[in-house]
Amino acid sequence: MALNSHDISKLHRIVALAEKLIAKGSNRGSGAGAGSAKKGKGRKRVRRTGKELIRFRKMLKAERKKGIPVAELARKHRVSSAYIYLLP
């Protein structure tokens, strides 16, 4: 299949767009504030049960009483801010 000049220019535009998207994606970083789209990348889910869960909740409550912001706690311990607010 032979490509004419019009098809070749379209392909060049597609390649240029793809390169821009790749460059844009590499500049973003891999911080936790990037949103839920990057949630699973490089992170392993932690499931706390029993005594460990009780200790974790007590520790969160104590840190909260010290005045540490919820957003910082959520980022540090990899839980949602809603989880922290729902603690009794």
C-alpha positions in Angstrom: 0.0 0.0 0.0 1.5 3.3 -1.1 1.0 6.4 1.0 0.4 9.7 -0.6 1.8 13.0 0.7 -1.5 13.9 2.5 -1.4 10.6 4.5 2.3 11.0 5.3 1.6 14.5 6.7 -1.2 13.1 8.9 1.1 10.4 10.2 3.7 13.1 11.0 1.1 15.1 13.0 0.1 11.9 14.9 3.7 11.2 15.8 4.2 14.8 16.9 1.1 14.7 19.1 2.2 11.4 20.6 5.6 12.8 21.4 4.0 15.9 23.1 1.8 13.6 25.2 4.8 11.5 26.3 6.8 14.5 27.2 3.9 16.0 29.1 3.3 12.8 31.0 7.0 12.5 32.1 7.0 16.0 33.5 4.1 15.3 35.9 5.9 13.3 38.5 4.6 10.5 40.6 3.3 12.3 43.7 0.3 11.2 45.6 -1.5 14.4 44.7 -1.7 13.4 41.1 -5.2 12.0 41.6 -6.9 8.7 41.5 -5.8 7.9 38.0 -2.3 7.1 39.3 -3.5 5.4 42.4 -2.3 1.8 41.8 1.1 2.7 40.4 3.9 1.7 42.7 1.7 1.3 45.7 0.8 -1.8 47.5 -2.5 -2.0 49.4 -2.3 -2.5 53.1 -5.0 -4.3 54.9 -4.9 -3.9 58.7 -6.8 -6.3 60.9 -7.2 -7.0 64.6 -4.8 -5.5 67.0 -2.9 -3.7 64.3 -6.1 -1.9 63.2 -6.9 -0.9 66.7 -3.3 0.5 67.2 -3.5 2.3 63.9 -6.8 4.0 64.7 -5.6 5.1 68.1 -2.4 6.5 66.6 -4.5 8.4 64.0 -6.7 9.9 66.7 -3.7 10.9 68.8 -2.0 12.6 65.8 -5.3 14.3 65.0 -5.5 15.7 68.6 -2.0 17.0 68.3 -3.3 19.2 65.5 -1.7 17.5 62.4 -3.8 18.3 59.3 -6.0 15.5 57.9 -4.6 15.9 54.4 -1.0 15.3 55.7 -2.1 12.3 57.8 -4.0 10.8 54.8 -0.9 11.2 52.5 1.5 9.8 55.1 -0.5 6.7 56.0 -2.1 6.2 52.5 -5.7 6.4 53.6 -8.5 8.7 52.5 -9.2 11.9 54.4 -12.8 10.7 54.7 -11.6 7.6 56.6 -9.9 9.9 59.1 -12.9 12.1 59.5 -15.1 9.1 60.1 -13.1 7.8 63.1 -15.1 8.1 66.3 
